[in-house]
Amino acid sequence: MTLSSITSGSDLQAVTKALSGVDPRPRRLVLFGSRARGEARPDSDIDLLVVMAQPTLSPTERQLALRSLRAALRPLPLKVGVDLVVVGEQDAQDLAGSRWHVVARALREGAELDVTC
């Protein structure tokens, strides 16, 4: 399965574009879950790991980032839900080696999306 076939859905393209326009812009967007594995059904949600440039995020900073990201998605006429996991860059690196954490799984199995669109 190629990345282009994974990311060809119009909802995913709209989500990627909207999140890429948030200020501050996410450093990385990683698609994970059934869509990244090529096992998605038409009603499967979009699971995204959002890695911000800030090294670590306090709970308050994480909530503020999540609100900004959700606000960017609100105007989109999406057919499926979007689940966001938001972490700082150092947080992502620290969790990457974990065996069970969702961030580690997303980094191991996910597909990197272009945040420059």
Sequence and secondary structure as in RCSB ss.txt:
>XXXX:A:sequence
MTLSSITSGSDLQAVTKALSGVDPRPRRLVLFGSRARGEARPDSDIDLLVVMAQPTLSPTERQLALRSLRAALRP
LPLKVGVDLVVVGEQDAQDLAGSRWHVVARALREGAELDVTC
>XXXX:A:secstr
  HHHHT  HHHHHHHHHHHTSSS  SEEEEESHHHHT   TT  EEEEEEESSS   HHHHHHHHHHHHHHHTT
S  SS EEEEEEEHHHHHHHTT SS HHHHHHHH EEE TT 
